[in-house]
Amino acid sequence: MDKWSTHVLYLSEGIVTFFSNIYNITNLENYSSLAEYICDHMVEEIKKKENVDKLDDLLLIDSD
């Protein structure tokens, strides 16, 4: 049963990831990469939605 995923993390718009050991997600190294993964997906979705290419443009949109 250890090899089966027991948790589901919903990232955004139909994107999910699975994990079976909460320690794998919450230890510092993996948490950082998970945070980057989530952020990268969010930035890509917003870029497509708002039709922009630069992070600076995204920050301007967000500040409005």
N, C-alpha and C positions, 0 to 999 in steps of 0.2 A: 504494500500500500504506500510505501514511502516514495515510490516513483510517480504516483498520481498527483496531479495538482489538486490542492484543497482550497485554494483561494483564487479569486478573480479580481483583478484591478481594472476598473473601467477608466480608460485614459480620456477619450473624447470621441464623439461622432462615430461610434461603432468600432473603435479600436480598443481591444482588450489585451491584457497579458495575464498569464497564469503563473502561479508559484505555489509551492507546497511547504515551504519553510519560511516563516516570517523573519527569521534571523537573516536569511539571504537578502531580504529587501531592506532591513533596517540597519545592518552593519554599515559603517561609514562609507566604505568603498562602493558597495552596491547601491546604497541609497543615493550617493552622488550620481552614479551613472543612471539610475532610474529617474532622478530629478532632471538630468540633462535630456534623457529620452522623452520625458513628458513635455518639457519646454520646447524641444526641437519640433515635436509633432504639433504643438499649439501654434508655434511661429509659422510653420508651413501652412497650416489650415488658415490662419489669418491672412498670410500673404496671398493665398489663392482667393480667399473671400473678398479681400479689399483690393486685389490686383496691384500689389506693390512688391518691390524687390529688396529694398533696404530696410534694415532694422530701425534706422533712424525714422523712416517714414511710418513704420508701425508704431513707434513711440509717440509720434505726433498725432496719429489717429487715436491712440489710446488716451491721450491727454485731453482730447476734445470732449 
